[in-house]
Amino acid sequence: MGAAAKGAGSRPVDRGHLDNFHGYLDRLLALPSFSSSRRRAQLLRYLIERALAGEAAQVTEYGIALDVFDKPPSFDPRSEATVRVEMSRLRRALSDHYAGAGAADPWRIGLPARGYTPDIRLQEPPPVMVPEAPPEVTRSVASPRASRWLAWTAAALAMIAAIVLIIRYAVPHGAPIQSVVVLPFQNMTGDVHNDYLADGVTEQLTDALAQDPSLRVVARTSAFQFKGKGADIREIGRRVSADGVIEGSVRSTNGRVLLTVQVNRAADGYHILSRTFEGAAQDLGKLQSQMAPVVLAAIRPHTTLRMQRTPDPQALDFYLRARAVTGRIGAREQFERATPLLEQAIARDPQYADAYAGLGAAYAAAAVNIAPQPLLYAEKAKAAAARALELDPQCATAHAVLGFLDGMVFNKWKKSEADLRNAVRLQPQTVLFHNWLGLVLVAQGRFPEAITELRTAENLDPLIGGAGVTTGLALYMARQYDAALDQYTKVLDLHPDMTIVHAFRGAAWEAKGKFEKAMDDYRVALPIDPDTKLRIIHLLADEGRSAEARRLVDPIEHAKAGEFHAAPFDLAIIHAALGERDAAFALLDRAREQGNLNFLKVEPMLDPLRNDPRYFALLRQAGFTED
């Protein structure tokens, strides 16, 4: 371990003692003299972790200012004494501790008067003094009753002392952790191109913790709002309603990788856990598997995680690169960039269940949202998810993919719900699964159950508007137009840049007969959402401006290659508003053939067709009613 791990006259420390030292460090930083100052505790932990990683020589006053105290790059050590003042305070705190309550500690940490390399010593246990036998004296023999009383008193005192030590060193102060947020791990490899590694570690730890049904785990999309912003832990906890905040870093040096993770209580920044996991670069998957149970045990001491197979290192790298694409760019570009990476992961490791499940999820989302041939994409998604379940029957994502497709494409509603509820059972804190289950319930007209699932998704992802938009859609389909308007307005108040929400809000205004307000919203959404053009045409038909609507819809129905195309279901809605039932049902038949009748039962814009026998026949064909 080098000079950082032993001092003059101390016993050399080998790596076998590291676990004991990390536990000691956690207990030390939990003491009032350190936990009362979050900056002091962070500084000591930072110096020790860098030293144990062999990076002590790289630590500078400027680096400490940026990494520990969140100073801007413009920080000038010559004019600001922040680091020097805090180092002096830390030296004094350590000196006071070891001169008093810590005199008998098994470890001793010192800081030099100059420099930043901590001196960590493993103290030799004091010799056991064996007193000489005392001269024999004549004394009275205690009665059996008195002996029993003395023995009981000694045992009671020993028990009390043990309890005090346990409370002091092992039990975190404050209420139990009921909810956590995993902040994006810091990429400290020195290469910005490795951000995907740090992000992947973050996401996989989030997924692992999401297996615990009693622990609320904030969604990664909300957690990533804090990436690179250096926000205070207490403020983060308040904004996402989390009791615990988990943070960490990924480092690499000389072909080795170090994962450092820290669990903090949000209310006061108290450190519940801090651990470093080290191994060869190709052992990243193993290190992640080791880290997750340790983190969960610190929050839920008697809960265990399901053990999973460690994938091939190169396959894991492809998988993490694919995950890094998700949510960063548009839906079509996500699909086009992620699927080749997932296919490479599978080619490298054909037994990698998560890679198959990820590929299935990519094709499932594309089938419903962007695919020119939904059934073809859906079949690819089902095949990948089925293979994932062959390899891992407990793969929650694979269950969710099958459930989502069986409902939204293949109209097998009972099977759909069963698979999605199974996914939620296996990973109850995953936003996507609640969202998909909510949509399947919406399509069936089971609105109270659907809204419950969608509100759960909102609660897990409080800083992102997507879940709120889906809740608004459910309220709209339930004909609760005022509630839908309130929901969409709330999302826009929080996320004014989510222009697409105006398209949804416009539909609610239109359903209420507020045509001017609907048009205002549609015009805002049109530049970023071409499908809003169809909503505007429907609005014109709804207002009675039929000739204008027909003039605009005709070129769309006869579009050539490279021109704007519309889904048959959306065109059917326009013809329904124009009173052209035959054309509407012909288009709905085409939509059925493409697997795109999922909202047939609940879409308000189809109300003009509901008393036609052909509509009831379609409901049966789409699995909404029994023969």
C-alpha positions as CSV (number, residue, x, y, z in Angstrom):
1,M,0.0,0.0,0.0
2,G,3.0,2.3,0.2
3,A,3.8,5.2,2.5
4,A,0.1,6.2,2.9
5,A,-0.7,3.0,4.7
6,K,2.0,2.9,7.4
7,G,3.9,5.3,9.5
8,A,7.3,5.4,11.1
9,G,7.5,2.6,13.7
10,S,4.1,1.2,12.8
11,R,3.3,-2.3,11.7
12,P,3.1,-2.6,7.8
13,V,-0.4,-3.0,6.6
14,D,-1.3,-5.4,3.8
15,R,-4.4,-5.3,1.7
16,G,-6.1,-7.9,3.8
17,H,-6.7,-5.2,6.5
18,L,-8.4,-2.8,4.1
19,D,-12.0,-3.9,4.9
20,N,-11.3,-3.4,8.6
21,F,-9.9,0.0,7.9
22,H,-12.9,1.1,5.8
23,G,-15.2,0.1,8.6
24,Y,-13.1,2.1,11.1
25,L,-13.1,5.1,8.8
26,D,-17.0,5.0,8.7
27,R,-17.2,4.9,12.5
28,L,-14.6,7.7,12.8
29,L,-16.5,10.0,10.5
30,A,-19.8,9.3,12.3
31,L,-18.4,10.8,15.5
32,P,-19.7,14.4,16.2
33,S,-16.3,16.0,15.8
34,F,-16.3,14.9,12.2
35,S,-20.0,14.5,11.2
36,S,-20.8,18.0,12.4
37,S,-18.7,19.4,9.6
38,R,-19.6,17.8,6.2
39,R,-16.7,19.5,4.5
40,R,-14.2,18.2,7.1
41,A,-15.5,14.6,6.6
42,Q,-15.5,14.9,2.8
43,L,-11.9,16.2,2.9
44,L,-10.6,13.4,5.0
45,R,-12.4,10.7,3.0
46,Y,-11.1,12.2,-0.3
47,L,-7.5,12.3,0.9
48,I,-7.6,8.7,2.1
49,E,-9.3,7.3,-1.0
50,R,-6.8,9.0,-3.3
51,A,-3.9,7.7,-1.2
52,L,-5.3,4.1,-1.1
53,A,-5.7,4.3,-4.9
54,G,-2.0,5.2,-5.3
55,E,-2.9,8.8,-6.4
56,A,-1.6,10.8,-3.4
57,A,1.1,12.4,-5.4
58,Q,-1.5,13.8,-7.8
59,V,-3.5,15.6,-5.1
60,T,-3.1,19.4,-5.2
61,E,-4.7,22.4,-3.4
62,Y,-6.4,23.4,-6.6
63,G,-7.8,19.8,-7.2
64,I,-9.1,19.7,-3.6
65,A,-10.9,23.0,-4.1
66,L,-12.7,21.7,-7.2
67,D,-13.3,18.1,-6.2
68,V,-14.2,18.6,-2.5
69,F,-15.4,22.1,-2.1
70,D,-17.1,22.6,-5.4
71,K,-15.0,25.7,-6.3
72,P,-15.2,26.9,-9.9
73,P,-12.3,26.4,-12.3
74,S,-11.4,30.1,-11.8
75,F,-10.4,29.3,-8.2
76,D,-7.0,30.8,-7.3
77,P,-5.2,29.3,-4.3
78,R,-3.0,32.4,-4.0
79,S,-6.0,34.6,-3.1
80,E,-8.3,32.1,-1.4
81,A,-7.2,30.1,1.7
82,T,-10.2,27.7,1.9
83,V,-8.2,24.5,1.5
84,R,-5.4,25.5,3.8
85,V,-7.9,26.6,6.5
86,E,-9.8,23.3,6.2
87,M,-6.6,21.2,6.3
88,S,-5.6,22.9,9.5
89,R,-9.0,22.3,11.1
90,L,-8.8,18.6,10.0
91,R,-5.3,18.1,11.5
92,R,-6.5,19.6,14.8
93,A,-9.6,17.4,14.8
94,L,-7.6,14.3,14.3
95,S,-5.0,15.3,16.9
96,D,-7.7,16.1,19.5
97,H,-9.5,12.8,18.8
98,Y,-6.4,10.6,19.3
99,A,-5.3,12.6,22.3
100,G,-8.7,11.9,23.9
101,A,-11.5,9.4,23.1
102,G,-9.5,7.8,20.3
103,A,-6.4,7.0,22.2
104,A,-7.2,3.2,22.1
105,D,-8.4,3.2,18.5
106,P,-7.0,0.3,16.4
107,W,-6.0,2.7,13.6
108,R,-4.4,6.1,13.7
109,I,-4.6,8.7,10.9
110,G,-2.3,11.6,10.7
111,L,-1.8,14.5,8.2
112,P,1.6,16.1,7.6
113,A,2.2,19.8,8.2
114,R,2.8,20.1,4.5
115,G,1.4,18.0,1.7
116,Y,-1.8,15.9,1.4
117,T,-0.7,12.3,1.9
118,P,-2.3,10.8,5.0
119,D,-0.2,8.7,7.4
120,I,-2.3,5.6,8.2
121,R,-1.0,3.3,10.9
122,L,-2.3,0.0,12.2
123,Q,-1.7,0.2,16.0
124,E,0.0,-2.7,17.7
125,P,-2.3,-4.0,20.5
126,P,-0.9,-3.2,24.0
127,P,0.9,-6.1,25.8
128,V,-1.3,-8.0,28.2
129,M,0.1,-7.4,31.7
130,V,-0.1,-10.5,33.9
131,P,0.1,-9.5,37.6
132,E,2.2,-11.5,40.0
133,A,0.2,-13.7,42.2
134,P,-0.8,-11.8,45.4
135,P,0.3,-13.1,48.8
136,E,-2.3,-15.4,50.4
137,V,-4.4,-13.6,52.9
138,T,-7.1,-14.8,55.1
139,R,-10.5,-13.6,53.9
140,S,-14.1,-14.6,54.4
141,V,-15.8,-16.6,51.7
142,A,-18.7,-14.8,50.0
143,S,-22.1,-16.4,50.3
144,P,-23.5,-18.1,47.1
145,R,-26.2,-15.5,47.0
146,A,-23.7,-12.6,47.1
147,S,-21.6,-14.3,44.4
148,R,-24.6,-14.6,42.1
149,W,-25.4,-11.0,42.7
150,L,-21.9,-9.9,41.8
151,A,-21.8,-12.1,38.7
152,W,-25.2,-10.7,37.5
153,T,-24.0,-7.1,38.1
154,A,-20.8,-7.7,36.1
155,A,-22.8,-9.3,33.2
156,A,-25.2,-6.4,33.2
157,L,-22.5,-3.8,33.1
158,A,-20.7,-5.7,30.3
159,M,-24.0,-5.8,28.3
160,I,-24.6,-2.1,28.8
161,A,-21.0,-1.3,27.6
162,A,-21.5,-3.5,24.5
163,I,-24.8,-1.8,23.7
164,V,-23.2,1.7,24.0
165,L,-20.4,0.6,21.6
166,I,-22.9,-0.8,19.1
167,I,-24.9,2.4,19.2
168,R,-21.8,4.5,18.9
169,Y,-20.1,2.7,16.1
170,A,-22.7,0.7,14.2
171,V,-26.1,2.2,14.3
172,P,-26.8,5.2,12.1
173,H,-28.4,8.1,13.8
174,G,-31.9,9.2,12.7
175,A,-34.9,7.6,11.1
176,P,-34.6,4.6,8.8
177,I,-34.0,5.3,5.1
178,Q,-37.3,4.8,3.2
179,S,-36.3,6.4,-0.2
180,V,-33.0,6.9,-2.0
181,V,-31.6,8.6,-5.1
182,V,-28.4,7.3,-6.8
183,L,-26.6,10.4,-8.1
184,P,-24.5,10.0,-11.3
185,F,-21.2,8.5,-10.4
186,Q,-18.2,10.8,-11.2
187,N,-15.9,9.8,-14.0
188,M,-12.5,10.2,-12.5
189,T,-10.6,8.2,-15.0
190,G,-9.2,11.3,-16.7
191,D,-11.0,10.5,-20.0
192,V,-14.3,12.2,-20.7
193,H,-15.0,9.4,-23.2
194,N,-15.5,7.1,-20.2
195,D,-18.6,8.9,-19.0
196,Y,-20.6,6.0,-20.2
197,L,-18.9,3.8,-17.7
198,A,-19.7,6.0,-14.7
199,D,-23.3,6.4,-16.0
200,G,-23.7,2.7,-16.5
201,V,-22.5,1.9,-13.0
202,T,-25.1,4.4,-11.7
203,E,-27.9,3.0,-13.7
204,Q,-27.2,-0.6,-12.8
205,L,-26.9,0.2,-9.1
206,T,-30.3,2.0,-9.4
207,D,-31.8,-1.1,-11.1
208,A,-30.4,-3.4,-8.4
209,L,-31.8,-1.3,-5.5
210,A,-35.2,-1.1,-7.4
211,Q,-35.7,-4.8,-6.6
212,D,-36.5,-3.9,-3.0
213,P,-40.3,-3.3,-2.8
214,S,-40.0,-1.5,0.5
215,L,-37.4,1.1,-0.7
216,R,-38.5,4.0,-3.0
217,V,-35.7,4.5,-5.6
218,V,-35.8,7.7,-7.5
219,A,-35.6,7.2,-11.3
220,R,-32.3,7.7,-13.1
221,T,-33.8,10.4,-15.3
222,S,-34.5,12.6,-12.2
223,A,-31.2,11.7,-10.6
224,F,-29.3,12.7,-13.7
225,Q,-30.6,16.2,-13.5
226,F,-27.9,16.8,-10.8
227,K,-25.0,15.5,-13.0
228,G,-22.1,17.8,-12.8
229,K,-23.9,20.5,-10.7
230,G,-22.4,19.9,-7.3
231,A,-25.7,20.4,-5.5
232,D,-25.8,20.0,-1.7
233,I,-27.0,16.6,-0.5
234,R,-29.7,18.1,1.7
235,E,-31.1,20.1,-1.3
236,I,-31.1,17.1,-3.5
237,G,-32.9,15.0,-0.9
238,R,-35.5,17.8,-0.6
239,R,-36.1,18.1,-4.3
240,V,-36.7,14.4,-5.0
241,S,-38.2,13.6,-1.5
242,A,-35.3,11.1,-0.7
243,D,-34.1,10.2,2.8
244,G,-30.8,8.9,1.4
245,V,-28.4,10.1,-1.3
246,I,-25.9,7.7,-2.8
247,E,-22.9,9.0,-4.7
248,G,-19.7,7.5,-6.0
249,S,-16.9,7.6,-8.5
250,V,-15.1,5.4,-11.1
251,R,-11.4,5.6,-11.3
252,S,-8.8,3.7,-13.3
253,T,-5.1,3.5,-13.0
254,N,-2.4,1.1,-14.3
255,G,-5.0,-1.3,-15.7
256,R,-7.1,-1.4,-12.5
257,V,-10.5,0.1,-11.7
258,L,-11.8,1.5,-8.4
259,L,-15.5,1.9,-7.6
260,T,-16.1,4.2,-4.6
261,V,-19.6,4.5,-3.2
262,Q,-20.9,6.5,-0.4
263,V,-24.4,6.4,1.2
264,N,-25.5,9.6,3.0
265,R,-28.5,10.6,5.0
266,A,-30.1,13.5,3.2
267,A,-31.3,15.4,6.3
268,D,-27.9,16.2,7.7
269,G,-25.3,14.6,5.3
270,Y,-24.4,11.9,7.8
271,H,-22.3,9.2,6.2
272,I,-23.9,5.8,6.6
273,L,-21.4,3.9,4.4
274,S,-18.3,4.5,2.3
275,R,-16.5,1.7,0.5
276,T,-14.1,1.2,-2.3
277,F,-14.1,-1.9,-4.6
278,E,-10.9,-2.5,-6.6
279,G,-10.0,-4.9,-9.3
280,A,-8.6,-5.4,-12.8
281,A,-10.2,-3.3,-15.5
282,Q,-12.0,-6.4,-16.9
283,D,-13.5,-7.1,-13.5
284,L,-15.9,-4.1,-13.6
285,G,-19.0,-6.4,-13.8
286,K,-17.8,-8.4,-10.7
287,L,-17.1,-5.2,-8.8
288,Q,-20.6,-3.9,-9.6
289,S,-22.1,-7.2,-8.3
290,Q,-20.1,-6.8,-5.1
291,M,-21.1,-3.2,-4.6
292,A,-24.9,-3.4,-4.9
293,P,-25.5,-5.9,-1.9
294,V,-23.2,-3.8,0.3
295,V,-25.1,-0.6,-0.4
296,L,-28.4,-2.3,0.1
297,A,-27.3,-3.9,3.4
298,A,-26.3,-0.4,4.7
299,I,-29.9,0.7,4.1
300,R,-31.8,-2.5,4.6
301,P,-29.6,-4.7,6.8
302,H,-31.7,-7.9,6.3
303,T,-32.5,-7.6,2.6
304,T,-30.7,-9.6,-0.1
305,L,-30.4,-9.1,-3.8
306,R,-30.8,-11.6,-6.5
307,M,-27.4,-12.8,-7.7
308,Q,-26.9,-12.5,-11.5
309,R,-24.3,-13.9,-13.8
310,T,-21.3,-11.7,-14.6
311,P,-21.1,-11.0,-18.4
312,D,-18.1,-11.0,-20.6
313,P,-16.2,-7.7,-20.0
314,Q,-16.4,-6.6,-23.6
315,A,-20.1,-7.5,-23.8
316,L,-20.7,-5.4,-20.7
317,D,-18.9,-2.5,-22.3
318,F,-21.1,-2.7,-25.4
319,Y,-24.2,-2.9,-23.1
320,L,-23.2,0.1,-21.0
321,R,-22.5,2.1,-24.2
322,A,-26.0,1.2,-25.4
323,R,-27.6,2.3,-22.1
324,A,-25.8,5.6,-22.3
325,V,-27.6,6.4,-25.5
326,T,-31.1,6.0,-23.9
327,G,-32.8,9.3,-23.1
328,R,-30.1,11.5,-24.5
329,I,-31.3,12.0,-28.0
330,G,-34.5,11.5,-30.2
331,A,-36.3,8.2,-30.2
332,R,-35.3,7.2,-33.8
333,E,-31.6,8.1,-33.2
334,Q,-31.7,6.2,-29.9
335,F,-32.9,3.1,-31.7
336,E,-30.4,3.4,-34.5
337,R,-27.4,3.9,-32.2
338,A,-28.4,1.5,-29.4
339,T,-29.4,-1.6,-31.3
340,P,-26.1,-2.3,-33.1
341,L,-24.3,-2.0,-29.7
342,L,-26.7,-4.5,-28.1
343,E,-26.3,-6.9,-31.0
344,Q,-22.5,-6.7,-30.5
345,A,-22.9,-7.4,-26.8
346,I,-25.0,-10.5,-27.7
347,A,-22.5,-11.6,-30.3
348,R,-19.7,-11.4,-27.8
349,D,-21.6,-13.1,-25.0
350,P,-24.6,-15.2,-26.3
351,Q,-25.6,-16.0,-22.7
352,Y,-26.1,-12.3,-21.7
353,A,-29.8,-12.0,-20.7
354,D,-29.8,-8.3,-20.0
355,A,-28.5,-7.6,-23.5
356,Y,-31.3,-9.6,-25.1
357,A,-33.8,-7.8,-22.8
358,G,-32.4,-4.4,-23.7
359,L,-32.6,-5.2,-27.4
360,G,-36.2,-6.3,-26.9
361,A,-37.0,-3.1,-25.1
362,A,-35.5,-1.0,-28.0
363,Y,-37.6,-2.8,-30.6
364,A,-40.7,-2.7,-28.5
365,A,-40.5,1.1,-28.0
366,A,-39.8,1.5,-31.8
367,A,-42.8,-0.7,-32.7
368,V,-45.2,1.5,-30.8
369,N,-43.6,4.9,-31.5
370,I,-41.6,5.1,-34.8
371,A,-41.7,1.8,-36.7
372,P,-43.0,1.9,-40.3
373,Q,-43.8,-1.8,-39.8
374,P,-44.9,-2.2,-36.2
375,L,-45.6,-6.0,-36.4
376,L,-42.1,-6.7,-37.8
377,Y,-40.4,-4.7,-35.0
378,A,-42.7,-6.3,-32.4
379,E,-41.8,-9.8,-33.5
380,K,-38.1,-8.9,-33.2
381,A,-38.7,-7.5,-29.7
382,K,-40.7,-10.6,-28.6
383,A,-37.9,-13.0,-29.9
384,A,-35.2,-11.1,-28.0
385,A,-37.3,-10.9,-24.8
386,A,-38.2,-14.6,-25.0
387,R,-34.5,-15.5,-25.3
388,A,-33.7,-13.3,-22.3
389,L,-36.2,-15.3,-20.2
390,E,-34.7,-18.6,-21.3
391,L,-31.4,-17.4,-19.9
392,D,-32.9,-15.7,-16.9
393,P,-36.5,-16.4,-15.9
394,Q,-36.4,-13.5,-13.4
395,C,-35.5,-10.9,-16.0
396,A,-38.0,-8.1,-15.2
397,T,-37.3,-6.1,-18.4
398,A,-38.0,-9.1,-20.6
399,H,-41.4,-9.7,-18.8
400,A,-42.2,-6.0,-19.3
401,V,-41.4,-6.1,-23.0
402,L,-43.6,-9.1,-23.6
403,G,-46.4,-7.6,-21.6
404,F,-46.3,-4.2,-23.3
405,L,-46.3,-5.8,-26.8
406,D,-49.0,-8.3,-26.1
407,G,-51.2,-5.4,-25.1
408,M,-50.3,-2.5,-27.4
409,V,-49.6,-4.4,-30.5
410,F,-51.1,-8.0,-30.3
411,N,-54.2,-7.0,-28.2
412,K,-53.8,-10.0,-25.8
413,W,-54.8,-7.9,-22.8
414,K,-55.0,-10.5,-20.0
415,K,-51.5,-11.9,-20.9
416,S,-50.2,-8.4,-21.3
417,E,-51.3,-7.4,-17.8
418,A,-50.0,-10.6,-16.2
419,D,-46.5,-10.1,-17.6
420,L,-46.4,-6.4,-16.7
421,R,-47.5,-7.1,-13.2
422,N,-44.8,-9.7,-12.9
423,A,-42.2,-7.2,-14.1
424,V,-43.4,-4.7,-11.4
425,R,-43.2,-7.5,-8.8
426,L,-39.6,-8.3,-9.7
427,Q,-38.5,-4.6,-9.9
428,P,-41.2,-2.5,-8.2
429,Q,-39.3,0.8,-8.4
430,T,-38.9,1.0,-12.1
431,V,-40.7,3.9,-13.8
432,L,-41.0,2.3,-17.2
433,F,-42.8,-0.7,-15.9
434,H,-45.4,1.3,-14.1
435,N,-45.8,3.5,-17.2
436,W,-46.3,0.6,-19.5
437,L,-48.8,-1.1,-17.2
438,G,-50.6,2.2,-16.8
439,L,-51.0,2.5,-20.6
440,V,-52.2,-1.0,-21.0
441,L,-54.9,-0.3,-18.3
442,V,-55.8,3.0,-20.0
443,A,-56.4,1.2,-23.3
444,Q,-58.8,-1.1,-21.6
445,G,-60.7,1.8,-20.0
446,R,-59.6,0.8,-16.5
447,F,-58.9,4.4,-15.6
448,P,-58.6,4.4,-11.7
449,E,-56.1,1.5,-11.8
450,A,-54.2,3.1,-14.6
451,I,-54.0,6.5,-12.9
452,T,-52.7,4.8,-9.7
453,E,-49.8,3.2,-11.7
454,L,-49.0,6.4,-13.5
455,R,-49.0,8.4,-10.3
456,T,-46.6,5.9,-8.9
457,A,-44.3,6.5,-11.9
458,E,-44.6,10.3,-11.3
459,N,-43.6,9.8,-7.7
460,L,-40.5,7.8,-8.7
461,D,-39.5,10.4,-11.4
462,P,-40.4,13.7,-9.8
463,L,-38.1,16.0,-11.9
464,I,-39.0,14.7,-15.3
465,G,-42.3,15.6,-17.1
466,G,-42.8,12.4,-19.1
467,A,-44.6,10.5,-16.5
468,G,-46.9,13.5,-15.8
469,V,-47.8,13.7,-19.5
470,T,-48.9,10.1,-19.5
471,T,-51.1,10.7,-16.5
472,G,-52.6,13.6,-18.4
473,L,-53.3,11.3,-21.3
474,A,-55.1,8.9,-19.0
475,L,-57.3,11.7,-17.6
476,Y,-58.0,12.9,-21.2
477,M,-59.0,9.4,-22.3
478,A,-61.2,9.1,-19.2
479,R,-63.0,12.3,-20.3
480,Q,-61.8,14.2,-17.3
481,Y,-60.8,17.1,-19.4
482,D,-60.4,19.7,-16.7
483,A,-58.2,17.4,-14.7
484,A,-56.1,16.7,-17.8
485,L,-55.7,20.4,-18.5
486,D,-54.5,20.9,-14.9
487,Q,-52.1,18.0,-15.3
488,Y,-50.6,19.3,-18.5
489,T,-50.3,22.9,-17.2
490,K,-48.5,21.6,-14.1
491,V,-46.0,19.8,-16.3
492,L,-45.5,22.9,-18.4
493,D,-45.0,25.0,-15.3
494,L,-42.2,22.7,-14.2
495,H,-40.8,22.1,-17.7
496,P,-41.7,25.0,-20.0
497,D,-39.3,23.6,-22.6
498,M,-41.4,20.5,-23.1
499,T,-43.1,21.9,-26.2
500,I,-44.8,18.6,-27.1
501,V,-47.1,18.9,-24.1
502,H,-48.9,21.7,-25.9
503,A,-50.1,19.1,-28.5
504,F,-51.7,17.1,-25.7
505,R,-53.2,20.1,-24.0
506,G,-54.6,21.3,-27.3
507,A,-56.6,18.0,-27.6
508,A,-58.1,18.6,-24.1
509,W,-59.1,22.1,-25.0
510,E,-60.6,20.8,-28.3
511,A,-62.6,18.2,-26.4
512,K,-64.1,21.0,-24.2
513,G,-65.0,23.0,-27.3
514,K,-62.4,25.7,-26.7
515,F,-61.2,25.7,-30.3
516,E,-59.2,29.0,-30.1
517,K,-57.2,27.8,-27.1
518,A,-56.7,24.4,-28.8
519,M,-55.3,26.1,-31.9
520,D,-53.0,28.2,-29.9
521,D,-51.5,25.1,-28.3
522,Y,-51.3,23.2,-31.5
523,R,-49.4,26.1,-33.2
524,V,-46.8,26.0,-30.4
525,A,-46.2,22.3,-30.8
526,L,-46.3,22.1,-34.6
527,P,-42.6,23.2,-35.2
528,I,-41.2,20.2,-33.2
529,D,-44.0,17.6,-33.8
530,P,-45.1,17.0,-37.4
531,D,-48.0,14.9,-36.2
532,T,-49.6,18.0,-34.7
533,K,-50.6,18.9,-38.3
534,L,-53.1,16.0,-38.1
535,R,-54.5,17.5,-34.9
536,I,-55.0,20.8,-36.6
537,I,-56.8,19.2,-39.5
538,H,-59.0,17.4,-37.0
539,L,-59.7,20.6,-35.2
540,L,-60.8,22.3,-38.5
541,A,-63.2,19.4,-39.2
542,D,-64.5,19.6,-35.6
543,E,-65.2,23.3,-36.1
544,G,-67.2,22.6,-39.3
545,R,-64.5,23.8,-41.7
546,S,-64.7,20.6,-43.7
547,A,-63.6,21.8,-47.0
548,E,-60.4,23.2,-45.5
549,A,-59.8,20.0,-43.6
550,R,-60.2,17.8,-46.7
551,R,-57.9,20.0,-48.7
552,L,-55.1,19.6,-46.1
553,V,-55.6,15.9,-45.5
554,D,-55.7,14.8,-49.1
555,P,-52.0,15.2,-49.9
556,I,-51.1,13.4,-46.7
557,E,-53.2,10.4,-47.7
558,H,-51.5,10.3,-51.1
559,A,-48.0,11.2,-49.9
560,K,-45.0,9.9,-51.9
561,A,-41.8,8.5,-50.7
562,G,-39.9,11.0,-48.6
563,E,-43.0,13.0,-47.8
564,F,-44.9,13.2,-44.5
565,H,-46.9,10.0,-43.9
566,A,-49.6,9.5,-41.3
567,A,-50.7,6.4,-39.4
568,P,-54.1,4.9,-40.6
569,F,-55.5,5.3,-37.0
570,D,-54.8,9.1,-37.0
571,L,-56.3,9.5,-40.5
572,A,-59.4,7.5,-39.4
573,I,-60.0,10.0,-36.6
574,I,-60.0,12.9,-39.1
575,H,-62.5,11.1,-41.4
576,A,-64.7,10.4,-38.4
577,A,-64.8,14.1,-37.6
578,L,-65.7,14.8,-41.2
579,G,-68.6,12.3,-41.0
580,E,-67.0,10.0,-43.5
581,R,-67.6,6.7,-41.8
582,D,-66.8,4.3,-44.6
583,A,-63.4,5.9,-45.1
584,A,-62.8,5.9,-41.3
585,F,-63.6,2.2,-41.0
586,A,-61.4,1.3,-44.0
587,L,-58.5,3.1,-42.3
588,L,-59.2,1.4,-39.0
589,D,-59.1,-2.0,-40.7
590,R,-55.6,-1.1,-42.0
591,A,-54.6,0.0,-38.5
592,R,-55.8,-3.4,-37.2
593,E,-53.6,-5.2,-39.7
594,Q,-50.6,-3.1,-38.6
595,G,-51.2,-3.8,-34.9
596,N,-52.2,-0.2,-34.1
597,L,-55.7,-0.3,-32.5
598,N,-54.5,0.1,-28.9
599,F,-56.7,3.1,-28.0
600,L,-59.7,2.1,-30.1
601,K,-61.8,1.6,-27.0
602,V,-61.1,4.9,-25.2
603,E,-60.1,7.6,-27.8
604,P,-62.6,10.5,-27.5
605,M,-62.1,11.5,-31.1
606,L,-63.7,8.2,-32.2
607,D,-67.0,9.0,-30.5
608,P,-68.7,9.7,-33.9
609,L,-68.3,6.0,-34.8
610,R,-69.3,4.3,-31.6
611,N,-72.9,3.6,-32.6
612,D,-71.9,1.8,-35.8
613,P,-72.0,-2.0,-35.8
614,R,-68.6,-2.0,-37.5
615,Y,-67.1,-0.3,-34.4
616,F,-68.3,-3.2,-32.1
617,A,-66.9,-5.7,-34.5
618,L,-63.5,-4.0,-34.3
619,L,-63.7,-4.0,-30.5
620,R,-64.0,-7.8,-30.7
621,Q,-61.2,-8.2,-33.2
622,A,-59.0,-6.0,-31.0
623,G,-59.6,-8.2,-28.0
624,F,-61.6,-5.6,-26.0
625,T,-64.8,-7.7,-25.9
626,E,-65.5,-11.4,-25.9
627,D,-67.4,-13.1,-28.7
